[in-house]
Amino acid sequence: MEALTAILAAAVRSGTPILYAALGEILTEKSGVMNLGLEGIMLMGAFSGFAAASASGSPWVGLLAAFGIGVCLGLIHAFLTVSLGGSQVVAGLAMAMFGSGTSALMGRGYVGAGIEGIGAWRVPFLSELPVAGRVLFSQDVMVYASFCLAFLLYGFFWGTRPGMNLRAVGDSPQAADAMGLPVARIRCVCTALGAGLTALGGAYMSVAYNKFWAEGMAAGRGWIAVAMVIFSIWNPLQAVLGAYLFGGVEAFQLRLQAAGTSVPTPLLMMLPYVMTILVLLFISIAGKGRLSLNAPAALGVPFHREERD
């Protein structure tokens, strides 16, 4: 039981960066914009968060800087895809390459350095619960914030008028425009905020999870976050399960490596990504109808406002 509890607690920490990125992408895609540049945005968030935290001595300054960088990158993506009507796939891939290259170049001087970062905070009383206390209530503040964010987004999408307007923009921008909704503005804001959340996921890795900077430290998590959006069927609460599923597989393979298993290390490192592919294959076959029902109808389709007399 002790080993299982340790793996579950590690799964929560390991899945948190993916959860932030997946929630950010859900917010973006709900408005009808697809952003495939999550990997680059996470890396820029990880670098900027670490650099700002190192310079200021405060991890909170680092998180704020990462969020700001993410919002700026999201605005660039929105300008290219919403304002100019460019290809969302091409712009996203360009963002991924830009973030990967820029973070590697600018982060050379920080390789090998460390910071104090964000430590764990045990929730009074709840942290004393068996199993759940260690798994859910003995984490750091960023983990707790991710829980709250998932519930807030769920309530926002399906329980508020602005959330319904947002879903209308993602499903039928022409109808939303006819209702008087500012389609382009809503899409730009959601894309910017979604990228900001994604950058926070990257900053979590360098400021709270690892507490150091390394080139390419996202290690494909941005791409997995894109897959988690599909796995969750654009539902923030199901994204929590998907992120922790990946985190659990990663924690399990790391524990196997530490135990000195005879299985080659490269094969163990493949496990989380193989699991992601298998999950996507399963939901593509078993949940095809449900996927088409829940995906924003206008996802990836540029909106061109029709002139009225």
Secondary structure, 3 states (H helix, E strand, C coil): CHHHHHHHHHHHHHHHHHHHHHHHHHHHHHCCCCCCCHHHHHHHHHHHHHHHHHHHCCHHHHHHHHHHHHHHHHHHHHHHHHHCCCCHHHHHHHHHHHHHHHHHHHCHHHECCECCCCCCCCCCCHHHCCCHHHHHCCCCHHHHHHHHHHHHHHHHHHHCHHHHHHHHHHHCHHHHHHCCCCHHHHHHHHHHHHHHHHHHHHHHHHHHHCCEECCCCCCCHHHHHHHHHHHCCCCHHHHHHHHHHHHHHHHHHHHHHHCCCCCCHHHHHHHHHHHHHHHHHHHHHHCHHHHHHHCCCCCCCCCCCCCCC
